[in-house]
Amino acid sequence: MNKGVHSLLQLDPARGGPVLNSQQYREAVIARLRLLVPFAAACCTTVDPHTLLTTGSVTEQGLEEVHPLLFEYEYLHEDYMKYEQLAASHIPAVCLSGVTGGSLEKSARYRKVLQPAGFGDELRVALRTGGVCWGFLTLFRPLGQPPFEEQECALLASAAPLIAERLRAYASVLPVSGAERAVPEDNGILVLSERLVPVSANAAARYWLKQIWNLDQLEEGRLPGPVHAVCLRVLGAEKPAGTGISQARISLQAGDGAYLTVTASLLGGPQRQLAVSLVSARSGDVFRLLAEAFALTAREKELAELLALGLSTKELAESLHISAYTVQDHLKSIFAKTGVSSRRELISRLLPR
């Protein structure tokens, strides 16, 4: 076991580590890694495993000004080692100096963002476990310092599954009903200019934005990462090489058992504004996230969705063309993974209406 993995294992509460929330855990990971790999600044981002859009970031001081620019280069420009490409690669950790053959200037992101901010080499890590990506870790070297070495990339690659497993565990929070949380009944509507400057927002949008600001410890008024990401995904899709999508959406935890869906759409007209909807996540969106977080198999997902229709064991068996005993085995597995003890509890917590 290498030093990096051993150090991170000490943060696991199951191994006697401290009880931390997701934000605190990512801060602790960065602090531990700094003892093993020199870097000037770091960012650890969680993502929706289906869209790979950010659901929140822990960003160190010194990155506040460049973070929005890094977002733009991820979604609006072609460049080296984009996060989505890294998530699909068999190599989870790469550095900019490595992919450019030591010529950082080949990267527009380096020339336009990193170098002016005083950063040199950049190391990106896809945090994957079980073939699912739960986030990204990015480390930045100071300008003028030696680039990241191959063994440092290997160390981060070996630590990535462990970090990803903890992020997956943090994502497995069962929702609390809206009545218990007193969330707004209205849809939150936020209107932004093409340059992503807020134009107007209703009370419900301000409520949800405040939840995200508090959760990520952001200064109020800053555009949260999830909102920034869905907007840039839509704007980027307009480009010739884009997908031409008219909207982008993401679902995420918003604290205190609340789940939020954020959707961005490009409005018509000469002003080219974006409308962002912020609403309590529907049961299907919540289940989609939790099914990944609890590592349900494809069959278990299928069975759970049918269970919500009120089907009996016999009806489930007939629908799936399996025996009643196999249905019971799948249910036991689902109960064990999700921590519930009955079908009723499973439906009310994992598939709320």
N, C-alpha and C positions, 0 to 999 in steps of 0.2 A: 504494500500500500504506500503510495507516495505521500509527501508531506501535505500537498494541497488537499487531497481527499481526506486524510486523517484530520486535518484542521477543520474542515467543513463538517465532518461527522460529529464533532464536538458541539455543533449548533443544533443537532437533532434532539428534540425533547424526549424521544423514545430511547435515546442513549444517555440520558441525564443532562441534556443541554437545557438552556433557558427557554421559557415559554415566551415566544416573540410573535408579533403580528407580521404580516407579509412585508410591510415597510421596514420594520426593525430588522427582520431577517436579511433582507437585501442589503441594508446598511452594514450589518455584521459580516456578510459575505465579502463585501468590498474591503472592509477593514482587515479581514483575515488574508485576503489575496494580496493586499498591499505589502504584507510581511514576506511574501514569497516572490512576487513579481513587481519590480519597480514601475510605477506609472504616475502621471501627474493628475489625472482625473478619471472618473468612471461613471457609467450609467448602467443601471440594471432595470430592464423593462419587462413587464408582463404583457402577454398578448392573448387575444382570442385565438384558440388553437385552430379554428376553422378559417378565419380570414387573415390571421397574423397581424391584424391591426392592434395597436397598443391599447391596453386597458389601464396603464398607469406606469409611471417611471420614478425611480429613485435616482436623482441627478445631483452630483456633487457641485459645490461652488466652483465657479470658473466655467461652467458649461451652460449657465442660464441663457446667455446671449446667443450662443451658437446652436443651442438645441432646436429652435424653430427652423434654422437654416439647414440643419441635418435632416429634419423632416422633409423639407422641400427637395433636397437632393435624393432622398429615398423614393419619393413619389413622382417628381416632376422632371427628373434628369436621368440620363443614362450614366452609369459609373461602375466602378469596380465593387465587388463583393457586397451587393445589396442583401438586405436581411432575408427577403423572401427566397433568394437564390441559395443563401447559406442554409436556410431551414430545410431545403430539399437536397442539399449536398451530403455525400457520405463523410465528408470532413467537417466536423462541427466548429472548428476554431481556425481562423486564418488571419493574417496581418496584411496590411496594405503594402508594406515593403516587399512581402513575399509574392503577392499576386502581380505587382508591377515590376518585378525583377530588380528591385532596389531603386527604381526611378519613381519616387512619389509624385513628381510633377505630372506624370501621365494622368493622374486623377484630378478631375475638376473640383471634386469635393476638397481635396487637399489644397489646391491652389486658391480656391475662393473662400473656404471656411476654416479649415484646420490651421494652415500656415499663418493667416492673418491673426488668428486667435492665440498663436504661440504654441501650437501643437505640431508634433512631427508624425511619427508612425501611429497607426490605429490598429487595434486587435479586436475582432468581433467573434463572438461565440454564440452559437445557437444552442439554447437550453432545451434539449430533447430527452424524452424518456418514453420507451415503448413505441417509438416511431411518431410521437406527437410532440410538437414544439410548444412550450409554455412561456417562452420569453427569450430575451437576448441580453447578453452582457457585452459592454463595449469599454475598452481601456484605451487611454490616450497617453502617449509618451511626450515629454517636453520637446520643443523644437531644439535641434542641435544635439540631442542625446542619441545613443545607439538605437537602432531599430529593435523590435521584438525578435527574439531568437526562436529557432525551431523547437527547442525543448520547452520554451515557455508556452508556445502554442499547444504543445502536446500535454503539458500540465493542465492547462485550461480545458482541453478536450476531455481529459480524464475526469475532471471535476464537474463537467457540464451535466451529466445524467443525475448526479446527486442533487445539484441545485434545482434541476428541473423537477425532480420528484417532490421536493419540498414545495415548490410553486404549485404543482398539481394538487398537493394536499391542501394548500391555502384556498384553492379554487373550489374545493368540495364543501362549501358552506350551504346548508339547506336553507331555502328562503323562508321568511316570515310573512304572514299574510299582510296585505295592504292595510287592512283594518287595524292591525296591531301597530303599524308604523305610522299611520295617519299621513300617507303620502298624498300629493295633489291628485285630484280626480281628473283635472284638465290635462291636455297634452301640453308639454312645455315646448314653446316655439322661440327659437333664436334665429335672427336674421343677420347675416354677415355680408360684408362687401366681398368682391372678388379677391381682395388682398387680406381677407379674413379679419377685418376690423368689425367688431360688433356694431350693428345699426340699431337693433331693438330686441327686446326680450320680454316675454310675459312673466307673471309671477311664478308659474310652475317651472319655467326654464331657469329662473334665478334660484329656485329651491334646489333643483338637481345640480346646477353648477356649484352651488355652495357645498353640496354633499361631496362632489369630486374634489373641490379645493381642500376641504377638511381632510378627506381620506388621503390625498397625496401630499398634504402639507404645502400646498401652493399658495402664493400670494393672490388674494382675491382680485379679479379683473384679468388675470392671465388666461389665455385660451388653454383649457386642459388638453392633454395629449390625445384622449379618445376623440374629442371633438375635432381637433386639428387633423387627426389621421383620416377620419371619414371624409372631411372636406377635401383634403388633398387627394384622396383616392378618386373622388368624383372629378376634380379638376384635371388630374393626371390622365384619366380615361378619355378626356377630350382630345388629347394629342393624337397625331397620326398613327402612332404605334400603340395607342391605348385600346381599351376594350369597348369604349363607347357606352359604358353604363350610365344610367341617368341618376342613380343614387347608390349610396354605400351605407351599410349599417353594421353595428357592433353591439353586443350585449355584454354587460359586465356587472360585477358586484359594486354596489354603491354604499356599502357599510350598513351595519345593524340589520343584516338579513334582507336588505333590499337589493333587487336586481333592476338594472336600467338598460333600456335599448336606445341607442343614439343612431339616428338616421340623417344623412345629409343629402339634399337634392339641389340641383342647379335650377334656379328660377329663370324663366324666359324674360325677354325685354332687354333694352339697351344697357341697363345698369349692371347686368350679370351678377346678381346677388345669389347667395346660398341660403336655403332654409334648413335649419337643423331642428329635428324633432327629438325631444327627450321625454320618454314615457316609461312607466313601469313595464318591465319585460313581461311578455306573454308566456304562458306555461310552456309552449313549444320551444321558445328561445332558452328558457331556464333549463329545461330538460336536456336540450342539445349540449349545453355547457356542462351540466352535472354528469351526464352520461360519460363524457370524456374524463372528467375529473375523478369519477369513481371507477374508471377503467372498465366499464361494462362492455361485454362482448357484443358483437352484432346481434346475436340471437337474444341476449339479455335485453338489449335496447328494444328489439321488436316485441318481446314479450311484455315489457313494462308499458309500452304504448298501448298494446291491446288490453292490458289489465285496466287501464284508465277508462276503457269502454264498459267496464263492469262485467266482463266475461268470466264465466266459471272455469274451474280447472279443466273440465271436460271440453268446454268450448274453446279454451286456449289450445288444448292438445289437438283438437280437430283443425283449428285455424292454422297451426304451425306444422301439422302432420307429424307430430311426435306423441309419445306416450304420456299419460298423466303423471307417471313417476318422473319422467324427464322434466316436465313442467315444474314439479315440486323441487327437483334438484336445482333448476335455474332460479326459482324463487328464493331458495335458501342462500344461493350465491349472491343474489341481488341484495337480500336483507343483510348479509354479512358485510358486503362492500359499502352499503349506504348507512348502516347503523340503525336501521328501522327494524321493527319486530312484527309488523303485520301488513297485510295488503292495504288496509285503510290508511295506515300511517304513510306507507310508500306513496300512495296516490295524493294524499293531502300535502306531503312535503316535497316530493320530487316532481309531481305533476299537478300543481295547484291550478285551479281554474281562475 
